[in-house]
Amino acid sequence: MTNLSIQHISEKALRRLAWGFTLLILDINIMGFDIFNDLLGYILILYSLSSLEAESALFQKVKWITLLFLIESFITDWFPNKNVGLWSPDISLSSIVYGQVFSLVDLLMIILLFTSLGQLSIWQQMSDPSLEEAFITRRKAFIGLLVLQQFFYPFIINLEQEWEVVMTIFAILYVFFMFLLIRLLFRLANAYGAVHQGQDKDTSNMQSGDPYL
């Protein structure tokens, strides 16, 4: 497979990955029907990660964790009383343990995802300080938020109801950082597209015998 083919595949995969995460965080229900089904989001993510394995083997590990989350989503649908990821005065110890285990897995997934994205070939093919700065800043912020979450979980069962506001703020921040990640994925896809177009133009000029080359 040529470099141009890999670049084209990576560009499309990154766009699908961004749309997959978008479907996961959008939850619009009409008469009990979820328009943006999590299943479709997970399928897009899994398909995209498989396409990106040629860039980094770490994408395969992210894929297996995503598969675990796909299974977990079915569990939470069948057992909604677990209140996974939610705070309530009646939350049980088993729900806290269950939630913290998957929050740790989520942390691992985000770490591996950013690490694998940092190994994409596009970083060697172009120089974009603003994109590099955005990548580093969003990686630190997202991982920092998830690490902070781990300190809250053991104390949730003893928190007063007033802390529900804090948990709501955390949920909002999580969605906000997910949108930033999605935006980053689209920007990386656009970077691949720009490099790919530039290489196509150079190849066309060489084939046409451009005297200014």
QUIRAWO-V198075 format. One line per field, one symbol per residue. ss: DSSP state (~ for helix, > for strand, _ for the rest). psi: psi as a letter, one per 20 degrees, with the letter a starting at -180 (. if undefined). burial: 1 if it has 9 or more other C-alpha atoms within 8 Angstrom, else 0. A space follows every 50 residues. Layout:
ss: ???
psi: ???
burial: ???
This chain:
ss: __~~~~~~~~~~~~~~~~~~~~~~~___>>__>>___~~~~~~~~~~~~~ ~~_____~~~~~~~~~~~~~~~~~~~~~_~~~__________~~~~~~~~ ~~~~~~~~~~~~~~~~~____~~~~___~~~~~~~~~~~~~~~~~~~~~~ ~~~__~~~__~~~~~~~~~~~~~~~~~~~~~~~~~~~~~~~~~~~~~~~~ ~~~~~~~~_____
psi: prhhggggghghghghgghghghhipnopokjpognphghghgggggghh hihhgpihhhhhghhhhghgghhhghhhmiihlpiqpqhjprhhhggggh ghhghgggghghghghhijqihhiironhhggggggghgggghgghghhh hhgiihhjqrhhihgghggggghghghghhgghgghhhghgggggghghh gghghghilpii.
burial: 00000111111111111111111100100000010111011111111111 11101111111110111001001001000000110010001000110111 00111010111111110011011000000010011001101110111011 00100110100001001000000110111111111111111110110000 0000110000000
